[in-house]
């Protein structure tokens, strides 16, 4: 009986407490943003993937092509990672900075030959080249972005090479 007298006030307190906030009702129509187009992106990504299959090169070809006049080697990693170690002569345009105006400024001629590489092309140096999941490889995003901006003369370093044995000259940024 004594325990029942103690439980009644506790029960009254619990029942009189406000109900916890409920999450907002699920939206039936997702919010619209005309500056983001997933379907368009997926369409371009499929086109770029087909194009990419004929634009992946060996380490030897990458090295030879990089020495030809008018060729640009693009490193789309962060400035921090680029400064740690990069292919000699490469220009850095970090992927988050790839936008309409920055690409146009960096590569005014859409016929420019652009060679790309990323973290997943190098092993043996996790600091400057940390591994990403194969499906999140920066080469994929960079290739698709450049393709989307109209660049078709883009060539990707295909193999995974060891930084200790690669023929590609790797250098830190001079400080």
Z-matrix of the N, CA and C atoms (Angstrom, degrees):
N
C 1 1.446
C 2 1.518 1 110.26
N 3 1.363 2 114.54 1 -42.32
C 4 1.448 3 118.67 2 179.68
C 5 1.524 4 110.78 3 -62.10
N 6 1.345 5 116.52 4 -39.90
C 7 1.465 6 119.74 5 179.76
C 8 1.522 7 111.12 6 -66.79
N 9 1.320 8 118.47 7 -33.74
C 10 1.464 9 121.36 8 177.56
C 11 1.517 10 110.25 9 -64.90
N 12 1.361 11 117.80 10 -39.87
C 13 1.468 12 120.63 11 178.79
C 14 1.533 13 110.50 12 -64.47
N 15 1.329 14 118.26 13 -31.68
C 16 1.459 15 120.87 14 178.46
C 17 1.528 16 111.45 15 -77.03
N 18 1.302 17 116.83 16 -34.08
C 19 1.459 18 120.77 17 -178.58
C 20 1.523 19 112.86 18 -73.39
N 21 1.341 20 117.66 19 -33.95
C 22 1.466 21 119.97 20 -178.81
C 23 1.525 22 112.86 21 -59.26
N 24 1.339 23 119.91 22 -48.27
C 25 1.474 24 118.04 23 177.73
C 26 1.532 25 112.33 24 -64.21
N 27 1.327 26 116.99 25 -36.13
C 28 1.457 27 120.22 26 178.93
C 29 1.526 28 110.25 27 -65.37
N 30 1.317 29 116.74 28 -43.05
C 31 1.458 30 122.03 29 177.56
C 32 1.523 31 110.30 30 -62.26
N 33 1.317 32 117.91 31 -42.09
C 34 1.465 33 121.84 32 178.94
C 35 1.525 34 110.04 33 -63.02
N 36 1.324 35 116.65 34 -40.28
C 37 1.463 36 120.66 35 179.67
C 38 1.529 37 110.62 36 -64.33
N 39 1.316 38 117.07 37 -45.16
C 40 1.466 39 121.13 38 -180.00
C 41 1.519 40 110.54 39 -63.57
N 42 1.315 41 117.63 40 -43.70
C 43 1.460 42 120.80 41 -178.32
C 44 1.521 43 112.69 42 -69.62
N 45 1.317 44 118.10 43 -26.17
C 46 1.458 45 119.77 44 -179.25
C 47 1.530 46 112.66 45 -88.15
N 48 1.332 47 118.11 46 -9.80
C 49 1.467 48 120.99 47 179.56
C 50 1.526 49 109.21 48 -68.14
N 51 1.328 50 116.64 49 145.26
C 52 1.466 51 118.69 50 178.51
C 53 1.533 52 110.31 51 -63.69
N 54 1.312 53 115.79 52 149.14
C 55 1.462 54 121.42 53 179.27
C 56 1.527 55 109.09 54 -68.16
N 57 1.331 56 117.58 55 145.22
C 58 1.469 57 119.20 56 178.05
C 59 1.533 58 109.71 57 -62.53
N 60 1.313 59 115.59 58 150.61
C 61 1.469 60 120.71 59 -179.88
C 62 1.521 61 109.37 60 -60.31
N 63 1.289 62 115.91 61 136.82
C 64 1.455 63 122.25 62 178.04
C 65 1.535 64 109.34 63 -94.43
N 66 1.328 65 117.36 64 145.19
C 67 1.467 66 118.32 65 176.51
C 68 1.523 67 109.43 66 -64.25
N 69 1.320 68 117.18 67 152.04
C 70 1.461 69 118.90 68 179.25
C 71 1.524 70 110.30 69 -60.28
N 72 1.292 71 114.68 70 152.29
C 73 1.466 72 119.79 71 178.80
C 74 1.527 73 108.67 72 -57.72
N 75 1.315 74 115.69 73 142.93
C 76 1.455 75 119.39 74 178.95
C 77 1.516 76 110.00 75 -60.94
N 78 1.322 77 114.10 76 136.94
C 79 1.458 78 118.36 77 178.49
C 80 1.520 79 108.72 78 -77.18
N 81 1.292 80 115.47 79 135.85
C 82 1.453 81 120.40 80 177.99
C 83 1.523 82 109.46 81 -79.74
N 84 1.322 83 116.36 82 -39.91
C 85 1.458 84 121.99 83 -179.95
C 86 1.527 85 108.21 84 -108.85
N 87 1.338 86 117.56 85 122.21
C 88 1.466 87 118.33 86 179.03
C 89 1.529 88 110.45 87 -65.96
N 90 1.327 89 116.85 88 152.32
C 91 1.459 90 118.51 89 178.89
C 92 1.528 91 110.70 90 -62.35
N 93 1.301 92 116.74 91 145.07
C 94 1.466 93 122.65 92 -177.94
C 95 1.526 94 109.13 93 -98.09
N 96 1.331 95 115.53 94 135.46
C 97 1.458 96 121.52 95 173.73
C 98 1.523 97 106.60 96 -136.21
N 99 1.323 98 118.01 97 106.05
C 100 1.464 99 120.46 98 -177.67
C 101 1.530 100 113.48 99 -65.63
N 102 1.329 101 118.43 100 -11.34
C 103 1.464 102 121.86 101 179.09
C 104 1.523 103 112.24 102 -89.35
N 105 1.332 104 117.92 103 -0.06
C 106 1.470 105 122.64 104 178.44
C 107 1.521 106 108.36 105 -130.22
N 108 1.336 107 116.68 106 123.06
C 109 1.461 108 121.40 107 -174.83
C 110 1.532 109 109.81 108 -132.15
N 111 1.318 110 116.67 109 89.25
C 112 1.469 111 121.23 110 -177.67
C 113 1.522 112 111.72 111 -63.09
N 114 1.311 113 118.09 112 -44.58
C 115 1.467 114 120.11 113 -179.86
C 116 1.528 115 111.11 114 -62.13
N 117 1.325 116 116.47 115 -42.15
C 118 1.461 117 120.51 116 177.57
C 119 1.523 118 111.39 117 -63.68
N 120 1.328 119 115.96 118 -41.37
C 121 1.464 120 120.46 119 178.49
C 122 1.528 121 110.48 120 -61.37
N 123 1.322 122 116.96 121 -46.89
C 124 1.460 123 120.04 122 -178.74
C 125 1.526 124 111.28 123 -62.99
N 126 1.319 125 117.29 124 -36.41
C 127 1.474 126 121.81 125 177.47
C 128 1.528 127 109.59 126 -63.82
N 129 1.335 128 116.95 127 -48.77
C 130 1.464 129 121.26 128 179.38
C 131 1.525 130 110.13 129 -63.83
N 132 1.329 131 117.29 130 -40.00
C 133 1.462 132 120.84 131 -179.67
C 134 1.529 133 110.75 132 -61.20
N 135 1.325 134 117.28 133 -40.08
C 136 1.471 135 120.19 134 178.24
C 137 1.528 136 110.48 135 -65.80
N 138 1.334 137 117.23 136 -42.65
C 139 1.472 138 120.85 137 177.68
C 140 1.527 139 110.11 138 -62.66
N 141 1.324 140 116.17 139 -46.13
C 142 1.468 141 121.03 140 -178.95
C 143 1.529 142 110.31 141 -62.64
N 144 1.311 143 117.88 142 -37.97
C 145 1.467 144 121.33 143 179.58
C 146 1.527 145 110.76 144 -61.74
N 147 1.323 146 116.27 145 -41.47
C 148 1.477 147 119.49 146 177.94
C 149 1.536 148 110.16 147 -64.62
N 150 1.322 149 116.38 148 -43.76
C 151 1.463 150 121.81 149 179.95
C 152 1.537 151 110.48 150 -64.33
N 153 1.325 152 116.38 151 -41.14
C 154 1.466 153 122.90 152 -177.38
C 155 1.527 154 112.09 153 -60.08
N 156 1.316 155 117.17 154 -33.77
C 157 1.471 156 120.46 155 -177.18
C 158 1.522 157 112.38 156 -56.52
N 159 1.317 158 118.23 157 -27.89
C 160 1.469 159 121.20 158 179.37
C 161 1.525 160 111.59 159 -103.27
N 162 1.324 161 117.14 160 10.12
C 163 1.465 162 121.29 161 -176.54
C 164 1.536 163 112.70 162 -127.94
N 165 1.328 164 115.92 163 33.30
C 166 1.468 165 121.47 164 174.68
C 167 1.519 166 106.23 165 -112.79
N 168 1.322 167 116.15 166 132.98
C 169 1.461 168 119.80 167 -173.17
C 170 1.525 169 111.66 168 -124.79
N 171 1.321 170 114.53 169 160.99
C 172 1.457 171 122.05 170 177.34
C 173 1.527 172 109.53 171 -73.38
N 174 1.304 173 115.29 172 167.11
C 175 1.465 174 120.40 173 176.23
C 176 1.533 175 110.37 174 -59.92
N 177 1.324 176 117.39 175 -42.47
C 178 1.460 177 121.40 176 -179.53
C 179 1.519 178 111.28 177 -62.96
N 180 1.339 179 117.23 178 -45.54
C 181 1.471 180 120.77 179 179.58
C 182 1.527 181 111.31 180 -66.33
N 183 1.322 182 116.58 181 -38.43
C 184 1.463 183 120.88 182 177.60
C 185 1.530 184 109.34 183 -59.04
N 186 1.324 185 116.07 184 -45.82
C 187 1.461 186 121.12 185 -179.80
C 188 1.530 187 110.99 186 -63.23
N 189 1.317 188 117.27 187 -46.38
C 190 1.474 189 120.82 188 178.91
C 191 1.525 190 111.32 189 -62.93
N 192 1.320 191 117.17 190 -46.53
C 193 1.471 192 120.90 191 -179.30
C 194 1.529 193 111.14 192 -63.28
N 195 1.336 194 116.78 193 -36.05
C 196 1.465 195 120.34 194 -177.76
C 197 1.526 196 112.14 195 -64.79
N 198 1.306 197 116.98 196 -22.48
C 199 1.470 198 121.65 197 -178.39
C 200 1.528 199 113.05 198 -87.67
N 201 1.327 200 116.70 199 -9.05
C 202 1.468 201 120.17 200 -177.30
C 203 1.529 202 110.59 201 -80.26
N 204 1.338 203 116.40 202 140.41
C 205 1.472 204 120.27 203 -179.59
C 206 1.527 205 111.70 204 -56.30
N 207 1.319 206 115.65 205 141.28
C 208 1.462 207 121.33 206 177.31
C 209 1.516 208 114.72 207 84.52
N 210 1.324 209 117.52 208 -5.11
C 211 1.462 210 121.43 209 179.35
C 212 1.523 211 109.29 210 -86.75
N 213 1.324 212 115.93 211 137.57
C 214 1.459 213 121.82 212 177.52
C 215 1.524 214 108.56 213 -116.72
N 216 1.319 215 116.23 214 131.89
C 217 1.464 216 121.00 215 173.17
C 218 1.522 217 105.95 216 -98.35
N 219 1.326 218 115.86 217 120.75
C 220 1.461 219 121.90 218 -177.00
C 221 1.519 220 110.69 219 -107.26
N 222 1.318 221 114.92 220 129.27
C 223 1.455 222 122.38 221 174.80
C 224 1.525 223 105.84 222 -114.35
N 225 1.322 224 117.59 223 113.90
C 226 1.473 225 122.19 224 -175.57
C 227 1.529 226 112.35 225 -98.67
N 228 1.337 227 117.28 226 12.29
C 229 1.460 228 119.77 227 175.83
C 230 1.525 229 109.63 228 -73.19
N 231 1.311 230 116.69 229 173.38
C 232 1.460 231 120.82 230 178.07
C 233 1.525 232 109.94 231 -62.10
N 234 1.323 233 116.50 232 156.51
C 235 1.472 234 121.08 233 177.36
C 236 1.534 235 110.20 234 -58.45
N 237 1.329 236 116.55 235 -38.76
C 238 1.465 237 121.18 236 -179.70
C 239 1.531 238 111.05 237 -59.77
N 240 1.336 239 117.17 238 -48.71
C 241 1.469 240 120.81 239 -179.33
C 242 1.526 241 110.78 240 -68.26
N 243 1.337 242 116.44 241 -40.17
C 244 1.465 243 121.57 242 176.89
C 245 1.526 244 110.32 243 -57.37
N 246 1.333 245 116.69 244 -47.39
C 247 1.460 246 120.85 245 -178.36
C 248 1.526 247 112.21 246 -62.29
N 249 1.334 248 117.17 247 -32.20
C 250 1.469 249 120.44 248 178.87
C 251 1.525 250 111.13 249 -64.94
N 252 1.349 251 116.94 250 -45.55
C 253 1.461 252 121.27 251 -177.03
C 254 1.519 253 109.21 252 -169.14
N 255 1.318 254 116.55 253 132.36
C 256 1.466 255 121.02 254 178.82
C 257 1.525 256 110.02 255 -153.33
N 258 1.321 257 116.33 256 168.26
C 259 1.457 258 120.87 257 175.37
C 260 1.527 259 107.19 258 -68.94
N 261 1.315 260 115.45 259 129.36
C 262 1.467 261 121.06 260 -178.64
C 263 1.535 262 110.05 261 -55.04
N 264 1.324 263 115.86 262 130.69
C 265 1.456 264 121.58 263 178.90
C 266 1.517 265 114.20 264 90.15
N 267 1.326 266 117.36 265 -6.59
C 268 1.471 267 120.40 266 -178.85
C 269 1.529 268 110.24 267 -69.80
N 270 1.329 269 115.31 268 150.35
C 271 1.459 270 121.11 269 171.65
C 272 1.523 271 107.44 270 -102.50
N 273 1.319 272 115.87 271 147.84
C 274 1.455 273 120.24 272 -179.23
C 275 1.513 274 109.90 273 -107.36
N 276 1.314 275 115.28 274 119.97
C 277 1.461 276 122.86 275 169.34
C 278 1.516 277 104.35 276 -131.66
N 279 1.321 278 115.26 277 96.68
C 280 1.459 279 121.68 278 -175.49
C 281 1.528 280 110.41 279 -57.31
N 282 1.320 281 116.60 280 138.46
C 283 1.471 282 120.17 281 -174.55
C 284 1.526 283 113.88 282 -50.98
N 285 1.337 284 119.85 283 -43.34
C 286 1.471 285 117.86 284 178.98
C 287 1.532 286 113.29 285 -62.00
N 288 1.338 287 116.43 286 -18.99
C 289 1.464 288 120.13 287 179.86
C 290 1.523 289 113.09 288 -93.02
N 291 1.325 290 117.67 289 -2.08
C 292 1.463 291 119.92 290 176.77
C 293 1.519 292 107.52 291 -73.13
N 294 1.320 293 114.88 292 108.00
C 295 1.467 294 122.18 293 -177.05
C 296 1.530 295 107.80 294 -144.90
N 297 1.306 296 116.61 295 171.67
C 298 1.462 297 121.78 296 -175.10
C 299 1.526 298 111.71 297 -47.99
N 300 1.315 299 117.54 298 -56.22
C 301 1.473 300 120.84 299 -174.88
C 302 1.521 301 113.38 300 -73.44
N 303 1.332 302 118.67 301 -39.29
C 304 1.467 303 120.10 302 -177.51
C 305 1.535 304 111.09 303 -66.70
N 306 1.316 305 117.18 304 -37.60
C 307 1.466 306 120.31 305 178.94
C 308 1.524 307 109.85 306 -69.43
N 309 1.314 308 115.85 307 -43.00
C 310 1.469 309 120.58 308 179.00
C 311 1.536 310 110.31 309 -60.95
N 312 1.333 311 116.55 310 -39.64
C 313 1.472 312 120.92 311 179.84
C 314 1.529 313 110.84 312 -70.35
N 315 1.332 314 116.80 313 -43.70
C 316 1.467 315 121.06 314 -178.36
C 317 1.525 316 112.47 315 -70.12
N 318 1.334 317 116.54 316 -37.00
C 319 1.468 318 121.85 317 -176.29
C 320 1.529 319 109.24 318 -134.47
N 321 1.329 320 117.73 319 76.89
C 322 1.471 321 119.69 320 -176.34
C 323 1.533 322 113.80 321 -62.46
N 324 1.327 323 116.07 322 -28.58
C 325 1.463 324 120.64 323 179.73
C 326 1.526 325 108.74 324 -99.93
N 327 1.313 326 116.86 325 116.03
C 328 1.468 327 120.56 326 -178.06
C 329 1.525 328 113.15 327 -67.61
N 330 1.332 329 116.90 328 -11.14
C 331 1.464 330 120.54 329 177.61
C 332 1.534 331 111.44 330 -87.94
N 333 1.320 332 117.87 331 -3.28
C 334 1.465 333 121.33 332 179.03
C 335 1.525 334 109.92 333 -55.82
N 336 1.328 335 115.11 334 134.92
C 337 1.467 336 118.54 335 174.59
C 338 1.525 337 107.06 336 -77.99
N 339 1.342 338 115.56 337 123.66
C 340 1.457 339 121.90 338 -179.67
C 341 1.524 340 108.05 339 -119.73
N 342 1.320 341 115.81 340 124.15
C 343 1.462 342 121.48 341 175.90
C 344 1.522 343 107.40 342 -102.43
N 345 1.326 344 116.88 343 133.58
C 346 1.461 345 120.45 344 -179.97
C 347 1.530 346 111.04 345 -122.73
N 348 1.315 347 114.35 346 151.97
C 349 1.458 348 122.37 347 173.06
C 350 1.520 349 106.93 348 -148.19
N 351 1.338 350 116.65 349 168.64
C 352 1.466 351 119.46 350 -179.78
C 353 1.521 352 110.73 351 -151.90
N 354 1.327 353 114.86 352 -175.25
C 355 1.470 354 122.19 353 178.94
C 356 1.517 355 111.58 354 -49.93
N 357 1.314 356 116.52 355 -43.29
C 358 1.463 357 120.83 356 -171.81
C 359 1.522 358 113.59 357 -77.27
N 360 1.347 359 117.45 358 5.41
C 361 1.458 360 120.19 359 173.02
C 362 1.527 361 111.77 360 -93.69
N 363 1.338 362 116.99 361 -10.42
C 364 1.461 363 119.99 362 -174.21
C 365 1.520 364 111.56 363 -128.25
N 366 1.315 365 115.75 364 137.66
C 367 1.467 366 120.96 365 173.03
C 368 1.519 367 107.83 366 -124.44
N 369 1.329 368 114.29 367 156.85
C 370 1.449 369 119.51 368 178.03
C 371 1.524 370 113.61 369 97.01
N 372 1.319 371 117.93 370 6.62
C 373 1.470 372 121.34 371 177.48
C 374 1.527 373 107.88 372 -151.76
N 375 1.335 374 114.84 373 76.00
C 376 1.466 375 119.62 374 -175.68
C 377 1.522 376 113.76 375 -66.15
N 378 1.328 377 118.42 376 -22.54
C 379 1.469 378 120.19 377 177.48
C 380 1.517 379 111.41 378 -63.20
N 381 1.332 380 117.96 379 -64.18
C 382 1.464 381 119.56 380 -179.24
C 383 1.529 382 114.08 381 -78.19
N 384 1.327 383 117.23 382 -22.81
C 385 1.467 384 120.70 383 -177.76
C 386 1.538 385 110.99 384 -127.24
N 387 1.336 386 118.16 385 64.80
C 388 1.470 387 118.95 386 179.33
C 389 1.528 388 110.53 387 -66.37
N 390 1.326 389 115.73 388 138.86
C 391 1.466 390 120.59 389 -178.43
C 392 1.516 391 111.33 390 -68.62
N 393 1.315 392 114.57 391 144.07
C 394 1.459 393 121.77 392 172.47
C 395 1.520 394 107.18 393 -117.30
N 396 1.309 395 116.48 394 164.42
C 397 1.459 396 118.73 395 172.49
C 398 1.525 397 108.24 396 -60.53
N 399 1.320 398 118.43 397 143.90
C 400 1.466 399 120.05 398 179.75
C 401 1.533 400 113.05 399 -53.84
N 402 1.319 401 117.10 400 -35.47
C 403 1.468 402 120.30 401 -179.87
C 404 1.521 403 112.82 402 -78.00
N 405 1.338 404 117.16 403 -9.04
C 406 1.465 405 121.62 404 178.47
C 407 1.532 406 111.18 405 -112.52
N 408 1.317 407 116.66 406 15.74
C 409 1.460 408 121.54 407 -178.81
C 410 1.522 409 111.01 408 -56.99
N 411 1.312 410 116.08 409 134.64
C 412 1.465 411 121.16 410 -178.95
C 413 1.527 412 111.86 411 -63.07
N 414 1.332 413 117.92 412 -29.69
C 415 1.468 414 119.96 413 176.60
C 416 1.523 415 111.15 414 -56.48
N 417 1.324 416 116.31 415 -41.47
C 418 1.465 417 119.49 416 -178.44
C 419 1.522 418 111.35 417 -62.17
N 420 1.324 419 116.16 418 -49.98
C 421 1.467 420 120.86 419 -178.85
C 422 1.521 421 111.09 420 -63.31
N 423 1.318 422 116.34 421 -42.41
C 424 1.467 423 120.91 422 -178.29
C 425 1.521 424 110.34 423 -66.05
N 426 1.322 425 117.03 424 -45.58
C 427 1.462 426 120.51 425 -179.97
C 428 1.527 427 110.30 426 -60.43
N 429 1.320 428 116.61 427 -46.62
C 430 1.474 429 120.56 428 -179.67
C 431 1.519 430 110.69 429 -62.53
N 432 1.331 431 117.58 430 -43.54
C 433 1.467 432 120.34 431 -179.24
C 434 1.527 433 110.87 432 -62.42
N 435 1.330 434 117.00 433 -48.02
C 436 1.466 435 119.46 434 179.96
C 437 1.523 436 111.12 435 -62.93
N 438 1.305 437 117.12 436 -41.22
C 439 1.470 438 121.35 437 176.94
C 440 1.522 439 109.54 438 -59.70
N 441 1.318 440 116.51 439 -44.43
C 442 1.461 441 122.13 440 -179.11
C 443 1.532 442 111.40 441 -61.42
N 444 1.334 443 117.10 442 -34.37
C 445 1.464 444 121.38 443 178.55
C 446 1.526 445 112.79 444 -82.86
N 447 1.330 446 117.17 445 2.61
C 448 1.463 447 120.52 446 173.68
C 449 1.517 448 115.46 447 99.58
N 450 1.317 449 118.27 448 7.87
C 451 1.463 450 121.44 449 179.38
C 452 1.522 451 108.94 450 -90.37
N 453 1.336 452 115.68 451 120.99
C 454 1.467 453 120.32 452 -177.83
C 455 1.524 454 112.51 453 -113.03
N 456 1.338 455 117.34 454 -10.95
C 457 1.458 456 121.39 455 -179.17
C 458 1.531 457 109.51 456 -96.48
N 459 1.329 458 114.91 457 49.71
C 460 1.460 459 122.80 458 -178.95
C 461 1.523 460 108.02 459 -105.91
N 462 1.323 461 115.70 460 132.42
C 463 1.455 462 122.19 461 -177.50
C 464 1.518 463 108.75 462 -127.60
N 465 1.310 464 115.75 463 134.65
C 466 1.465 465 122.17 464 -174.76
C 467 1.525 466 111.07 465 -109.20
N 468 1.323 467 115.74 466 134.14
C 469 1.457 468 120.09 467 171.40
C 470 1.522 469 107.00 468 -63.92
N 471 1.329 470 117.09 469 121.63
C 472 1.452 471 120.92 470 -174.43
C 473 1.519 472 116.02 471 -83.24
N 474 1.338 473 118.67 472 -49.90
C 475 1.461 474 118.87 473 -170.12
C 476 1.529 475 114.67 474 -79.72
N 477 1.316 476 113.59 475 167.19
C 478 1.464 477 123.25 476 170.15
C 479 1.526 478 105.43 477 -95.82
N 480 1.332 479 116.57 478 119.00
C 481 1.466 480 120.14 479 -176.81
C 482 1.525 481 110.22 480 -119.41
N 483 1.308 482 115.52 481 154.52
C 484 1.459 483 121.51 482 179.29
C 485 1.524 484 108.46 483 -87.46
N 486 1.330 485 117.67 484 133.37
C 487 1.464 486 120.94 485 -178.28
C 488 1.532 487 112.08 486 -62.96
N 489 1.314 488 116.99 487 -23.06
C 490 1.471 489 120.06 488 -178.87
C 491 1.527 490 112.67 489 -81.28
N 492 1.329 491 117.38 490 -22.68
C 493 1.465 492 119.92 491 -175.90
C 494 1.526 493 113.88 492 -120.43
N 495 1.328 494 117.98 493 -1.72
C 496 1.458 495 119.92 494 -177.89
C 497 1.528 496 112.00 495 -63.29
N 498 1.309 497 115.63 496 148.81
C 499 1.465 498 121.67 497 174.91
C 500 1.527 499 110.76 498 -82.57
N 501 1.333 500 116.47 499 -14.62
C 502 1.458 501 120.45 500 179.93
C 503 1.524 502 109.49 501 -74.72
N 504 1.336 503 117.74 502 131.54
C 505 1.463 504 119.16 503 178.95
C 506 1.528 505 111.05 504 -73.76
N 507 1.314 506 117.36 505 117.71
C 508 1.468 507 122.01 506 179.74
C 509 1.530 508 108.71 507 -107.32
N 510 1.316 509 115.02 508 131.18
C 511 1.464 510 120.59 509 -176.72
C 512 1.528 511 110.13 510 -138.83
N 513 1.337 512 116.74 511 151.84
C 514 1.464 513 119.75 512 169.84
C 515 1.530 514 108.67 513 -83.30
N 516 1.303 515 117.29 514 163.05
C 517 1.465 516 120.66 515 173.87
C 518 1.516 517 107.86 516 -72.73
N 519 1.330 518 115.79 517 132.36
C 520 1.465 519 120.38 518 177.78
C 521 1.511 520 109.45 519 -64.49
N 522 1.296 521 116.88 520 137.39
C 523 1.479 522 119.93 521 -178.16
C 524 1.491 523 110.88 522 -109.92
